[in-house]
Amino acid sequence: MVDQKLKRRALHRAKIIRGQLDGLINAIDKEVYCTHLLEQSLSIQRSLKSLNAFLLENHLRSHVKHQMHHKGGEDRAVKELIRVYMLSNKS
């Protein structure tokens, strides 16, 4: 079950990122100076990293904690975390 408070926080953050991305798209369309575009893009990347950290923390505190208390869940939790780790290190 998803904690509704955490869900609202994650949705709020994602909507902020969507707004940032819309702003970047508009700035590109208006041919804003390149360094300003890069600053906006980097800001979006930082926001995404922050959202990723929030989502990972939520997963660890809820799903992984639950999996560790059930037989066979440990392997699943480890595999999930390794998959996320590998994705996070792809360039």
N, C-alpha and C positions, 0 to 999 in steps of 0.2 A: 504494500500500500504506500502511496506517495503522500508525504507530509504536505498538506495544502499550503502551509506558510512558506515552506521551502520552494514549492512549485511557483507560488506567486512571486517570490524573490527572483527565481531563475527567469521567469517570463518577463519580469520588469527589466532585468539586465539585458535580456535578448532584444527587447523592444528598443532599449536605448541604443544598442549596437545597430539595429536596423535603421534607426534615425541617423546615426553617425554615417552609415553606409549610404543612405539616401543623400546626405549632405555632401559626401565625397563625389557621388555620381553627378550631382548638380554642379559641383565645383569643376569637375572635369569637363562637363558640357559647356560651362562658361569660360573654359580655358584659363582658370586661375593659375597663378605662378606655380611652377613645378615644386618648389620647396614647401609651399603651403599644402599642396596635394600630398606630398610625402609625409608631412607632419600629421595630416588627417589620417592617412593610411596607417602610420605607426601607432597612432592613438587607438584606432580600431583594433589593431593587433594586440595592444596591451589590454583592451577591454575584453577581447576574446580569451586571452590568457587568464584574466581574472575570472571570467565565467567558467572556464575549464577547471580552474582550481576549486571554485565553489561546487561545481557538479561532482568533481572527484571527492571532495570532502564529504558531500552528502552521501555519495555511494559508499564510501568507507564507513561512515557512521551508521548507515542503515543496512544496506544490502549485504555488504561484506561481513559486518558484525553478525547479522542473522545467519549467513552461510557458514560461518565458523562454528556456530552452535549446532549444526546439523551434519550428520555423517555424510561424507562425500562432498559436502559443500566447500570444503577447503580447496580441493582441486579445481573446482569451478571458479572460485574467487581468484586463485592464483593465475589461472589461464586468462581470465578477463583482464586482470591488472597487467599481465605481460603483454596482451594484445594492445591495450591502451598505451603502455609504455613504448612499444614498438612504433605505433602510429605517431606518437609525439616526437619521435626522434627521426622520422623520415624528413628528408629535405625537399 
